[in-house]
Amino acid sequence: MQDISGDNRNARDAWNTNARFWDEHMSEGNDFFNVLVWPVVERLLSIKDGEPILDIACGNGVTSRRLFKLGAKVVAIDFSEILIGIARQREYGRDVDYRVIDVTDYETLVDIGQNEFDAALCNMALMDIADIDPLAKALGKMLRPGGAFVFSVLHPCFNNPSTVQMAEIEDREGKLETTYSVKVSKYLTPYTRFGAAMHEQPAPHPYFHRSLNSLIAPILKSGFVLDGLEERAFPAGFLTGKTAVSWSGAFSEIPPVLVVRMRRNT
């Protein structure tokens, strides 16, 4: 078994360092969250009133609060004690069951409860987790048969740590035209690279890149089937970024986000 303790510690330290900056800038959601991610997550989860749901890697609790407002009974977990502390201080802090839990620890996860949840969400976080196998295995125990696991991630094909965004200007019969594209140099082999989710965040954090196969295979192995998938891009002209080459509209044909629903089949 691979020793991921160092990678896991690096990730936790980085997120604790960035916690207050992240909360200040994410707050109740940025463009990526509000435009690309949440509308699909909400539709794929299709929360029913009183439904127990597990919010994995909940961060400052933005997803937990939204799930609660939809009527869910939410248990929200994160390995950053500072982020959990922030989440508890925000709106609905006493209505959501926040817990400091490391999702690379299988035994701690299943101790939360077996056949306990109708659904689970991991929003934009699987690429921040050093080892997803324990989580995948635990979800096969924690979710009830038929329960849905929905996750969103940076699209591993088009928005991984080796992606380079490009803008090429060409003279087409006297008219300057700009073509936006991405260049990908690494994809199939899993690797780790430090980066920044937000400009000027205090510390870079590790991204754990996985191909589609290495991302989904552990969850399939735990008795799930894939029954929902959407690739999300900003509409053309949705330019709110600070640079001309921005995911916010310049790459309307290239999705930076992938949202998946998997359902426990056994």
N, C-alpha and C positions, 0 to 999 in steps of 0.2 A: 504494500500500500504506500502510495506517495505521501511524503511528509509535506503538508501544506501549512504547517503552523506558522512559518515565517511569512508566507504570503498573506495568510489570514490576519496576522498581527499588523502587517503593513497596511492592509485595507482598513482595519478598525482604527488604527492610529490616525490615518488620513481623514477618515470620516468624522472622528472626534475633533480633529483640528479644524475641519471645514464646517462643522455643524452650525454654528451661529451665522456664518456667512451664507451657507446654503439656505437656512431658514429665512434670512432677510431677503434673499434674491428669489427664492422659489415661492415663499409665502403660500398663497392659495393656488398657485399654478402659473407657469409661464406659457408662451406660445406653443412650445412642443407639447406640453401637458394638455392645455385646454383645447387646442385645435387638432392635433394629431392623435393623441393617446386616449384621453378620457372618453370622448364620444363612443369609441369602439369598445373600450373596456366596459363601459356601462351597458352597452347593448349585448355584448357577449356574456356578461355575468347575469343579466336579467334578474336582479335581486328581488326577492319577495319579502314582504314585511315579516320581521321576526326571524329571518333566515340566519343561522350562524355562519360566519365567514372568517377566514384567517387572512390577515393582511401581512404579507411577508416582506421584510426589509422596508418597513413603513416610513422610515426617515422622520420628517417633522410632522407626520400624521395627516398630510393633505388628502391622501386616498382614504384613510381611516375615517376622517370627518365626513367625506362625501358618501362613503358606504353607510355610515350611521344615519345620515340624513335621508338616505333611500329606504331606511327601515331595517337595515341589517343589525344583527347582534355581533359586534366586532371584537375579535382578539387580534391585537396588532403587535408584531414583534420586530426587533432590530437589535444588532449587536452593539450599536453605539449608545452607551448610557446617556451621553449628552443629548443626542437627538430624541431619545425617549423622554428625557426630562423636559425638553422643549415641547414635545407633543402633548405631554400631560398638562402643561401650562396654557395651552391654546384652547380655543372653543371646543366644547364637548370632551375636555380632558378627563372628566370623571365618568363619562358615559361609555368610553372605549376602554377595554381592558388591555392596557399597554404593558408589555413585558420585555425585559432585556434578555434576549436569547440569541445565541449563535446558531445559524441555520446549517453550519457544517457539522453540528453535533447531533447525530441521529437519535441517540437515547433521550436527550433533552427535548427534542421535537416531539417524539411519540408520547412522552410523558404529559404533554399538553392535553392529549385525549385521542383515543382511537375511535374511528367512525363517528367523529364529533362534529364535522363540518360539512355543510352542503356545498360550499365553494371555497376557493382560495385564490388570492391575487398576489402576484409579484410584479410590481410596476417598475419598469426601467431599472432593474437591479440584478438580474441573473448574471450580467457581464461584470458585476462588482463582487461576485461571490467566488472565492478561491476554488471551491469544490462543490458542485451541485448534485453529486451522486447521493449524499446523505439526505438532502431535501427531497429529491425525486423518490427515493425509497420510502421516506417517512410519509409523503403525501399519499402513497398507496395504502397506508394504514389509517391516516387521519381523516381522509375524505370518505364520506359514505358512498356506497355503490351508486353510480350515476352522477356523482358530484363533479363539478367543473373546476379545473385549474386554468386560470387565465393569466398569461404573462405578456408583458411588452418589453422589448429590448431594442437597443440600437441595431439596425438591420445588419446582420453579420456579413452579408454579401457586399453591401454598398457603403456602410458607415462603420467600418471597423478601425482599429487603431493604425492600420497601414494605409488607409484611404487618403488620397490627395485630391482635393477639389481643384478643378481646372476651369479656366475661362479662356477661350481662344477667339481672337478677333480676325475675321476674314473679309477681304474686299470681294464682294459678290456683285459684279457688273456695276461697280461704282458706289455700292452701298455697303457700309460696314455692318457686318452681322456678328453677333457674339454667340458662341456655342458653349454651353456648360456641360461638363462631364466629370466623372471621377476616375481616378487611376488606382487600381488595387494591386498591391504587390505580394500580399500574403493572405491566404484564406483557409486552406484545408487543415493545416497543422495548428493545433491550439498553442497559444503563446500569451505572455503577459507583457504589458507595456504601460508605463505611467503616462497619465494625461490629465487634462482639466475638463470637467463637465461644464464649468462656467468660467468666463474670462475673469482673471484676477483673483480666483479663489486662492486662499492662503497656502495650500499645499497640493501638489499633484497626487492623484490616487491611482492605484493599479486597475487597469482593465484586463479582464481575463477573457480573451477572445476564444470563441468556439464556433465552428462551422454549424450549419443547420443540422447536420447529422449528429454531431457531438452534443448539440444543445437539446435535441428532441429525443434521441435514443434512450437516455436513462429514464425518461418519463414513460416512454412506451414500454420499457422493460418492467416498470412498476405496475403495469396493468391498465394503462391509459390508452385511449384512441384519440387521434387528432380529428376534431370535428368543427374547427373554425379557424380561419387565417385571413388576415388583412395586412396589406403593405400600404403604408401611409406616407403621403407626400403633401407638402403645402401646395395650394392652387397657384397657378402662374400669377405673378405679380404681387404675391403676398410678401412684400419686402419690408420687414421690420428689423432686419439685422443691421449691425454696425458696419459691415463690409459689403462691397458689391457682390462678392462671391459668397452667397449665403444660402443655407438650406431653405430659408424662408422665401420661397418663390422662384429663385434662380434655377432650382433643380426640380421642377414640377413633374418631370418624368422619371425621377430617380428617388425611390422611397428611403428616407433615413431611419424609419421606424417599422418594426414588425410586431404585430399583435396576434397572439395564438390562443386558442381555447383547446384544452385537452380534457377528456372526460374519463373518469374511472369506470372501467368496463368489467372489473372482477372484484 
